[in-house]
Amino acid sequence: MTRFARWAALTVASTLLAAGCSGGSSDDDKGGLSWGRCKATADGPAPSSDWQCATLKVPMDWSKPAGETIGLALIRTKARGDDRVGSLLFNFGGPGASGVSMMPSYAPTVSRLRERYDLVSWDPRGVGASEGVRCRGDKDIQAAESVDVTPDTPAEEKAYFQDAADFGKGCQKDAGKLMAHVSTADSARDMDRIREVLGDEKMHYFGISYGTELGGTYAHLFPKNVGRMTLDAVVDPGADAVGHAKNQARGFQRALNGYLESTGQDPVEGSRKIADLLRRIDARPLPTGTPGRKLTQSLAATGIILPLYSKDSWPTLTSALDAAERGDGSELLALADGYNERDSSGRYGTTTHAQRVISCLDDRQRPTAATTKKLLPEFEKISPVFGTFLGWDTAGWCHDWPVPGQHDTPEVSAPGAAPVLVVGNTGDPATPYEGARRMADELGKGVGVMLTWRGEGHGAYGSGSDCVDSTVNAYLLDGTVPKDGKVCS
């Protein structure tokens, strides 16, 4: 199983609330949705009574609108004020993040927006409670931790690609016909149906990380329906599968350099030291204190990546790296488990399963092992720490995938759409800043409006910048469009 996510959810390591739908209904929308109290699940308690859940039926295949349907799980809380604009739909990224789980925990961050909006999210098709896909059982996921994702020998290479092929077969077995109908374009069409049943004339939307690609796709398909749309932590719409991997290698290395400088280390020397540590772990995995589990090279790299998502987590990275240098892999393993959604009982979440199913249906590009080997020097030059991992990922991620991809890059041009606020963070590790400028440009003149934050971490809104928060709030609450190119320091 590939260890490096293309576009991670904003709150990838958060403890998530799990919400379902109760049988009784409290009120209906124009589209006939029956909203009821959200219920507790085995993964956690139900959110407070302020939250309501519902299931929306949509066509599995949008080219056959009268055909077989699937259910989408929705969650909402109503606006507090009387001067309501409408619904504000959120997607938190991935692809594969559960909006039903994340929305209640993210609501305090966007509490100002609740003054004029119903806060709404959903599990996109193939995710969570919306026909969620599980490609592999917990024991098999843990067993796959021993697969070397940067193979050095023909035997390791064979095992790597066999594992990738087996994962795809597991996805197909579980998803069945749905496997070919979980694309970003399919979800964009679902979004427009959600808008209709909520009774909104326009789509007001807040997309984070992969949610920006979904928002751009929606704007392209339904430009006249775009209302107030904010895209934060922006995926580069002009990058293909290899381009995305290079972008992430560049972004994570920048974040690592920033971390090393903050600890008084030279980034070049500090990166060399970490790369050497990873090579030693590749040769001899570290003990962790957990019976039956060792810290492999891929788990170690995953554990290093997670704290780079937020500057507040940098001290955790220091502690984990120091422990690993002493021969103790337990702290990096705990970080990797957080990234991989593994709980203390050994159960794994399925965000990365849905992520792979969706992105491999989107991406047409299928780099071969030979292509990857030629690209590795370039990846290693971009990032001496993460380049090799992300380079090999381009070949393994969709290897021998059961369904073909749909495009090389997504189409996001949206002539005639209302202004879309595109927020880029210069220190974003997962979705580098350059992608935001590309998104604003490709949306089109008069549509993409660029806001820059000179900060650190994945995402800008709610990350400590009063300038960013006030600009986004003024746009979403009052419709005040900032000057294109505004910079917040």
N, C-alpha and C positions, 0 to 999 in steps of 0.2 A: 504494500500500500504506500503510495507516495506520501512523503512526510511534509512536503512544502505546499501550503495552500497558495493558489494563484492570488486570490483577493480575500483576505481574512475579514471576518465580521469585526465591527468596531469593538464589541465587548466579548471577544472570543474566549476569554478565560473567566468570565463572570459566572457566578452561581446563578443559574437561571430559574425563574419561576415557571412551573408548567401549568397550563390552563386548558380546560376542555369546555364543552358545552353541556349545560344541563338540559333536561327534557322540556321544562316549562318555559314559556315565553313571557317577556315583560312588555315588549312593544314591537311593532313591525315598521319596516321602512317601505318606501314606495315599491321596491322590488319584491316584497313579500318575505323578507328575511325575518325569522323569528329569533329575537335576541333573548337570551336567558342568562341566569347566573353561571359564571364560570365555575367549574368544579375542580377539585383536587385530583391529582394523579399520583401514581407511585413515585414520581420524581419530585414532588413537592406540593405545598399547599396551594389552594386556590387564591388568586388575588382578592383584594377587598371587594366589597359590594359595589364600589364605584364602577367596576368593570363588568362588561357584558360580552358574551360570546355567541357566535352563530355559525352556521355552515351554509355556504353558497354553492349551488350546483352550477357548473360551467361545462361546456363541451370538452371532452378529452381532445378531440381533433377540431380545431377551429375552422377547418375547411369543410367540416360536416356538422354544422351547428345543430342539426336535429338528431344527431347520433348519440353515442354513448356519453355519459356524463361522469364527472368526478366531483368530489366535494372539496371546497376550500375552507379552511378554518379561519375565522375572523375574530378580532377582539377590538373593543372600543371603550372609551370613557367619554362622557359628554362634556361639552364646553361649560365652564363655570359662569361666564358672563352672559348678559342679555344680547350683546351686539355680536352675534355669531356670524362668522364668515362662511363656514361650512365644515367639511371634514378635511383633516390633514392626514394623508396616508404615508406611513413610514415603511421603508425597507432598510434593514440593518446590514446587509452585505452577504458575503459568502463567495459565490452563491451557496445557499444552504442554511442560512441563519433563520431561526424560527421567530417570526414577528410576534406570534401569540405568546411565546415565552419571554421575549425581550422587552416588549412594549411597557408592561407595568414597572419593570426595573429601570427603564430609561425615562419614564414619565417625569420624575423630579428634575431631570436635566432640562426638559422643555416645558416646565410648569408655566412659564409666561405665555407660551403658545396656546395653552388650554383655556386662556381667558376668552379666546374667540373661535377656537376650533374644537370639534370632537377629535380626539386623538385615536387614530385607527391604524391597525396593522393586520397582517395575515401571514399564514404559512404558504409561501408559493407552492405551486404544484411540484410534487416530488419531495416536499420538505415536511418534516414533523407530522402534524395531524392532517396534512393535506396530501393523502396518499404517499406518505413518506417512504423513501427507498432505503432498505438496509441490504448492503451487498455482501456482508461477511459477519459471522458471529464473533462474540467477544474473545473466545479462545483462539480463533483463527487470526484475529487482529493482533493479539499479543504475540502469537507465534511468528507473525510476519515482521515483528520488530527485529528479528535476527537477520532479515534480508539486507544485504549491503546495497544502499541506494547510490553509492559511488563505486561501482564494481571495478576491481583492479585485475581480475583474472577472467578467463573465458568461463569458468565454472560460476563465478559470482555474477557475471553478465547474464548467463543463461537463467540463473535463479531469479534475478531481478526482473527480466522480461516475462518469465513464466508466472511470477507473482502478479505482475500487472495484468496479464491476460486472464488469470484466474479471477482477479477482482472484477473485471468487466463482465465475465460470465456470471458471476454471482449477482451483479447488478441486474443483468438481463433476466435471470431466473426470478428475481424478486419483483422487478418492475413490469415485466411483460410488455404489453402494447404501449404502456405509458412511457417507456424508454425513449420513444421517438417523438414525444409530445411534451417535453419539459424544457424547451428552449426559452431563452430570454424573450423572444418575440411572442411565444405563447403566453408567458406571464404578463407581458405588456397588454395583451388583449384581455387577459383576466382583469387587469387593473381597470380597464375602461368599463368592464361589466360591473366591477365593484363601485366605480363612480356612479353608474346609472342607478344601481339598487340603493345607494345611499342618498339618492335624490339630489346630487350635486351637478350643476350645469358645467362646472369646470373642475379639472383635476388639480387639487392643491397637494403638493407632494414634497417629502423630505427623504432624499436618498443618500445613503452613506456607503462608501467603498463600492462593492459591486452594485449596490443600489443606485449608483450614479449611471452605470451602463444601462441598467434597467430603465431609469428615468429618461436617458437620452433616446433609448429605443422607443419608449412611449411617445416622446415628443415628435419623433420622426413619423410614427404611424398615425398619431392623432394630434397634429399641430394645433388645430382649431380648438381642441379641448383643454389645452394647457392653461392652467391658472397661475398660481404662485408656486413655483418649483425651485427648490434649493438642492444643489448637488454638492456634497462635502466629502473630502478624501477621494478624489476623482480618478477613476480608471481611465487610462489613455485609450480613446476609441480608435486611434490610428495604429495601434500595435497589434501584430498577430501573436500567435502562441509563443514563438521564440522572442519576439519583442517584449512581451509581458514579462517573460523570465529575466531578460536583461534588465528591464526596468526595476524589477524587484531586487535583483542582485545589486544594482546601483543604489536603490533606496535603503536597503538594509545595511550596506557597507557605509553609506553616509551616516546613518543613525549610529552604527557602531563606532565610527570615527568621532562623532559627537560625544558619545559615552566615554571613549578612551581619553579624549581631551579633558572632559570634566573631572577625570580622576588623575590628571597630571601626567598621562602617558602620551608618548608619541604615537599617532595613529598607525604609522607604518610598522613600527616595532611591536606595538600592541597587537596588531592584526597578525603579524608573523607568529607571535607567541600563542595566540588562540588557534591559528591554523596548525601549529605544531602539536598543540594539545589534542586537537581533533584527529590528527594522524596517529598519535599514540593510542587514542581510544579505539580507532579503527583496527589497529593491530592487536590491542588487548583491552576489551571492554572493562569498565570499572565496576567494582562491587557497589551495591546500593543499600544494603541492609534489609532489602525486601526479598524474601525467599523466592528463588526462581527467576529473579529479574536482575539484569545487568544494564549498565548504561552503555548503549552502543553509540557509534559515531553519529548516526542519524538522529537518535534521541537527544544526544548532546547538542547538536546543531539546532534542533527544534527548541530545546530548553534555552539556548542563547537568544534565539529570535524573539521569543515571547516577551521578555522585559523591554525589548527595543520598541514595542508599540507605545510605551508611555514613559516619559522622563521620570515620573514618580517611581517607576519600578527599577531604575538603574542600580540603586543600592542592593536590591535582591540579586541582580546579575553579578555584582562584585562578590557577594558572599558565595554564590554558587560556583563561580569560576575559581575562587580561592580553594573551596572544598575539593573541586575536581583536580586541581594541581596537587593537592595532598593525597589524591588517590581515592576520594570519596565521591561517588556519583549520585548520591541520594538527592541533593538539592536540584541539580539539573534534571534529574528524572522527574521530580515533582513538578517542575516547570513544564516539561514536555507533556506530562500527563494532563496538566491544565489545558494546554493547547489542544491535545487530542481528546479532550472531554472524557477522560478516564476517571472514574470515582474510586473510592477506597475499597469497594467490593469487587473491582475489576470489570465493571460495566463501562462500555464506551458509548459516547454519543454518535450520532449519524450525520452531523453537519458535513464532514468531509465526503461522505458517501453521496449525498445530494449534490455537493459542489462538483464532484467529478462527473456525475451523470449529466448535470446541466452544462458544464463547460465543455465537455467532450461532444455534446450535441451541437453546441454553438460553433466550436472551432473545427474548421475543415483541415487545418494543417496537421500532418502526422509525421514529424521528423523521425528519421531512422537512426539506428545506433551509429551508423557510419557518419551521418550528418552531424550528430551530436559530438562525436569524437573530434571532428574538424572544428567545431565551435568552442570546444572546451578551453583552448588557450585564450580566446576572447573573453569568455566568462570569467576565467581566473584572473585576467587582467582587470576586469571591472571590479571583482571582489575576490581577494585572496582567501577569504573565510567562507563565503557562501556561494561563490561562482560555480564550483564543481557540482554541488548539490543541485542548484537550479538548472545547470546545463544538462545534467542527466535527466532531470525531471521532464524536460521537453520531449524526450523520447519515450519515457516510461508512462507518463500521465495518461495518455489515450492509446497506448499500444494495443494493437489487435482489438480495437473497440468494436462492439457488435453493431453499432449504427454509425452512418457517416455524419461528418460535421456539416454545418449549413453555410458557413462563411469564413473568410479569412479575418475580416474585421467587421464590427457592427456598424450599421448605418445610423447616424444620429442627426443628420441635417434636418432642420425643422423650420423651413421658410414659412412665415406667417404666424408662427407661435408667439405668445406673449414672452416678455423677457424672462430668462432663466438665470438664476443667481448661481454661479459656479465658484466654489470656495476651494482654494488651493493652499496647502501648508508646505512651506519650503523644507521642513524637516521630516516630512512624512516618510516612514520607512517602507510601507507596503504599497502605497500608490504615489510614487514620486511626483513632485510638483509639476513637472513638465506636462503631465497628462491633463492637468486642469486647464492649462492654456490651450492645449489641443482640443479639448472638449468645447471650450468657449468658442474657439474658431470654427469648429465643424458644425456646431449648432447653427451658426450663420450670423451675419452682420445684423445687429439690432436685436438678436435673440440671446446669445451667450454674453453674460455680464460677469466679468472677472473680479473676484475679491481675493487678495493675497494676505496670508498671515505668515509672518516670519517667526515661526515657532517650531516646536518639536512634538512628535507623536502622531498617531494615526487619527486624523480628523481635527478640525479646528473649532467647531461650535461646541460650547460647553467645556472647553479645555483651558479656560483661565484668561481668555482675552475679552475684556469688556468691549473693545472695538468690534471684534467679530460678532459677538453675541448681540450687541445693540444694532449692528447693521442688518443682520439676518432677521432679528425681531421686527425692526421697522419695515422690512420688505414683506415678511409674512403677515404681520398684524395690520399694517396700514397701507401696504402696496407701494411703499417708497423704494424705488429702484436706485441703488447707489451708482455713482459714476463708474463706468467701466475702467478697471485698472486700479481701483482703490487698494491701498496697502495698509495693513494693520501691523504694527511692530510689537 
